[in-house]
Amino acid sequence: MNRTELAHVLRAAANVAGDGRILVIGSQAILATYPSDVLPEMVTL
């Protein structure tokens, strides 16, 4: 999953939940914090 895909999933989850406050926990949380060109390739596999 890349940052764009994560953003899409978060928007869809917020829409379904009817709440814009989504908490990302776990390994994918790092994708929302840094641009993908800064992260090691292994992180985004």
Summary of the structure (lengths in Angstrom):
residues: 45
radius of gyration: 11.2
end to end distance: 6.9
largest distance: 33.8
contacts: 87
relative contact order: 0.21
helix: 56%
strand: 0%
